[in-house]
Amino acid sequence: MTTPDERDEPQAFRLAYVPGVIPDKWVRKWGERVPDVPLQLDGIAAADAADHVREGHADAVLLRLPSDRTGLHAIPLYTETTVVVVEKEHLLTVADEVSVDDLADDVVLHPHDDTLAWEQLPGQPAIARPETTAGAIELVAAGVGVLAVPQSLARLHHRKSLTYRPLTDAPQSQVALSWPEGETTDLMEEFIGIVRGRTVNSTRGRGPTPKQPKRATEQPTGGTQRGRAGNQGKRGGDKRSGGRGGGTGGGGKRGSGGKGGRPRRR
């Protein structure tokens, strides 16, 4: 039975992501915009990513395209550079970048979780396909062949004995945000806005936190009132001074009039 405390507890937003994808900047932005709802991260294998969110184990997933998008929305976020991982002593390392044709004499490994949509695999085929990209990297380190992968995976599986070069004419993968069709909740809209760079004042999602009402304007203090009264007193004093000045002027006129009242003797 659900208790009142459990009903009041905010529900977490569950975000899955495949190896090589780094959601840190979006997680930080979520914490700023939706601090009352925790964001729960779940690393998932690339081969299981679409099924993981389709079966309801996550609210959304950051995966690589192409992928099975049946019953899922998908928003492409960015395209990754494709590189070829080789041993540091390999001849390909003399160039800053290489082409698919440069791999013609090499055994090119093709793991089962590869997300590059090859029309035709380059190079020489391996005896067997590795199950995962991580396993293929180990084979490259053992000198078995080379591997074409998104650059983020080459960095993730870095080895001291290995390096990589951009593969200019190879297919590329896209990182996308995917979630089930018909389940675009307010929290989902909020996360979509974050990855798309919407501002906090966007009309979608939960919207910005309401502003607190401003405090009432404080009444003038007694000191201010006394200051005003003092200013009025000064203005009043000016008028009184003017009155006294006028009286003095009037007295001067009376004095002149008195002298003119008695005629002089001739």
C-alpha positions in Angstrom: 0.0 0.0 0.0 1.3 3.4 -1.0 1.8 5.8 1.9 1.3 9.6 1.7 5.1 10.1 2.0 5.7 7.9 -1.0 3.0 9.7 -3.1 4.7 13.1 -2.3 8.2 11.8 -3.1 9.3 13.2 -6.6 9.6 10.5 -9.2 13.0 10.2 -10.9 13.6 10.7 -14.6 15.4 7.6 -15.8 18.0 8.3 -18.6 19.9 5.4 -20.2 23.0 6.0 -22.4 25.3 3.9 -24.6 29.1 3.7 -24.2 31.0 6.8 -25.4 28.1 9.2 -24.9 28.7 11.7 -22.1 25.5 13.3 -20.8 27.2 15.4 -18.1 26.3 18.8 -19.4 22.6 17.9 -19.8 22.6 16.4 -16.3 24.0 19.6 -14.8 21.3 21.7 -16.7 18.6 19.3 -15.4 19.7 19.9 -11.9 19.5 23.6 -12.4 16.0 23.6 -14.0 14.3 20.6 -12.3 16.0 20.4 -8.8 13.0 18.6 -7.3 13.2 15.6 -9.6 16.3 13.5 -9.5 17.8 12.3 -12.8 18.8 8.6 -12.7 21.5 7.6 -15.1 21.8 4.0 -16.5 24.7 2.9 -18.7 23.5 0.3 -21.3 25.1 -1.7 -24.1 24.6 -0.3 -27.5 22.9 -3.5 -28.8 20.3 -3.3 -26.0 19.6 0.4 -26.0 16.4 0.5 -28.1 14.8 -2.5 -26.4 15.7 -1.1 -23.0 13.6 2.1 -23.4 10.9 0.3 -25.5 10.3 -2.1 -22.6 9.9 0.7 -20.1 13.2 0.3 -18.2 14.0 3.9 -18.9 12.1 7.1 -19.7 14.6 8.0 -22.5 17.9 6.8 -23.9 20.9 8.4 -25.7 21.8 5.9 -28.4 23.5 5.8 -31.8 21.7 5.8 -35.2 21.1 3.8 -37.2 19.1 1.7 -34.8 15.7 -0.1 -34.7 13.3 2.8 -34.1 10.1 0.8 -34.1 7.7 2.4 -31.6 10.2 5.1 -30.7 10.7 8.8 -31.3 14.3 9.9 -32.1 15.9 13.3 -32.2 19.4 13.4 -33.7 21.7 15.5 -31.6 25.1 15.4 -33.3 27.1 13.4 -35.8 30.3 11.7 -34.7 33.6 11.6 -36.5 34.6 8.1 -37.7 38.2 7.0 -37.0 40.3 3.9 -37.5 42.0 2.5 -34.4 45.5 1.0 -35.1 48.7 0.1 -33.3 51.1 3.1 -32.8 53.7 1.4 -35.0 51.2 0.9 -37.9 52.1 2.4 -41.3 48.8 4.4 -41.3 50.0 6.6 -38.5 52.3 8.5 -40.8 49.3 10.3 -42.2 47.0 12.8 -40.4 43.9 11.2 -41.9 43.2 8.1 -44.0 40.6 6.8 -46.5 38.7 3.6 -46.7 41.0 2.5 -49.7 44.0 2.8 -47.4 42.6 -0.1 -45.4 42.6 -2.5 -48.4 45.4 -4.7 -47.1 44.4 -4.7 -43.4 42.1 -7.1 -41.6 39.2 -4.8 -40.5 37.3 -6.0 -37.5 33.5 -5.8 -37.6 32.0 -6.3 -34.1 28.3 -7.3 -33.7 27.5 -4.0 -31.9 28.9 -1.9 -34.7 26.7 1.1 -35.4 28.3 2.2 -38.8 26.1 1.4 -41.7 28.6 0.0 -44.2 27.4 -0.7 -47.7 30.6 -2.7 -48.2 33.0 -3.6 -45.5 36.5 -2.3 -46.2 39.8 -4.2 -46.0 40.1 -7.9 -45.5 37.5 -9.8 -43.4 38.4 -11.3 -40.1 38.0 -15.0 -39.4 35.3 -14.3 -36.8 33.3 -11.2 -35.7 34.0 -10.0 -32.2 30.9 -9.7 -30.0 31.6 -6.2 -28.8 33.6 -3.1 -29.7 35.5 -3.5 -26.4 36.5 -7.0 -27.5 37.6 -5.8 -31.0 39.8 -3.2 -29.3 41.6 -5.9 -27.4 42.2 -7.7 -30.7 43.7 -4.6 -32.3 46.0 -4.3 -29.3 47.0 -7.9 -29.9 48.0 -7.0 -33.5 45.1 -9.0 -35.1 43.7 -6.1 -37.2 42.3 -2.6 -37.2 38.9 -1.2 -36.2 36.7 1.7 -37.5 34.6 3.3 -34.8 33.1 6.6 -33.7 35.8 8.8 -32.2 34.1 8.8 -28.8 34.5 5.0 -28.6 38.1 5.2 -29.6 38.7 7.6 -26.6 36.6 5.4 -24.3 38.7 2.3 -25.0 42.0 4.0 -25.1 45.2 1.9 -24.8 48.7 3.1 -24.5 49.8 1.0 -27.4 47.0 2.2 -29.7 46.2 5.4 -31.6 43.6 6.5 -34.2 43.3 8.6 -37.3 40.2 10.1 -38.9 38.6 7.9 -41.6 37.5 10.5 -44.2 35.1 8.6 -46.5 33.6 6.2 -44.0 29.9 6.2 -42.9 29.2 8.1 -39.7 26.9 7.5 -36.7 24.6 10.0 -35.0 23.9 10.3 -31.3 20.1 10.7 -30.8 17.7 11.1 -27.9 15.0 8.4 -28.1 11.8 7.7 -26.1 8.6 5.7 -26.6 5.9 7.0 -28.9 2.8 8.3 -27.0 4.8 8.9 -23.8 5.9 12.5 -24.1 5.4 13.6 -20.5 6.1 17.1 -19.1 9.4 15.8 -17.8 10.3 14.4 -21.2 9.5 17.7 -22.8 11.8 19.4 -20.2 14.7 17.1 -21.1 14.0 17.6 -24.8 14.2 21.3 -24.2 17.5 20.9 -22.4 19.3 18.9 -25.1 17.9 21.3 -27.8 19.1 24.3 -26.0 15.7 25.9 -25.2 15.7 28.7 -22.6 14.1 28.3 -19.2 11.2 30.5 -20.3 10.1 28.1 -23.0 6.4 27.4 -23.0 7.0 23.6 -23.3 7.6 21.3 -20.3 6.9 22.3 -16.8 7.9 25.9 -17.3 10.1 28.2 -15.1 9.7 28.3 -11.3 7.2 31.0 -10.3 8.8 34.2 -9.0 8.2 35.1 -5.4 6.0 38.1 -4.8 7.8 41.3 -4.0 7.7 42.8 -0.5 5.4 45.7 0.1 7.1 49.1 -0.2 8.2 50.3 3.3 6.7 53.6 4.7 9.2 56.5 5.1 11.0 56.4 8.4 10.6 59.1 11.0 14.0 60.6 10.0 12.7 61.1 6.5 9.5 62.8 7.7 11.6 65.1 10.0 13.8 65.9 7.1 10.8 67.0 5.0 9.4 69.0 7.9 12.8 70.7 8.2 12.8 71.6 4.5 9.3 73.1 4.9 10.5 75.1 7.9 13.4 76.5 5.9 11.0 77.6 3.1 8.8 79.2 5.8 11.8 81.0 7.3 12.6 82.5 3.9 9.1 84.0 3.6 9.3 85.5 7.1 12.7 87.0 6.3 11.2 88.5 3.2 8.4 90.0 5.3 10.9 91.6 7.6 12.9 92.9 4.7 9.7 94.5 3.3 9.0 96.1 6.7 12.4 97.7 6.8 11.9 99.0 3.3 8.5 100.5 4.3 10.1 102.2 7.3 12.6 103.9 4.9 9.7 105.4 3.0 8.0 106.7 6.1 11.2 108.4 7.1 11.4 110.3 3.8 7.8 111.3 4.1 8.4 112.8 7.6 11.2 115.1 6.2 8.9 116.3 3.5 6.1 117.2 6.1 7.9 120.4 7.5 8.7 123.2 5.0 12.2 124.7 5.2 12.7 128.3 6.2 14.0 130.6 3.6 
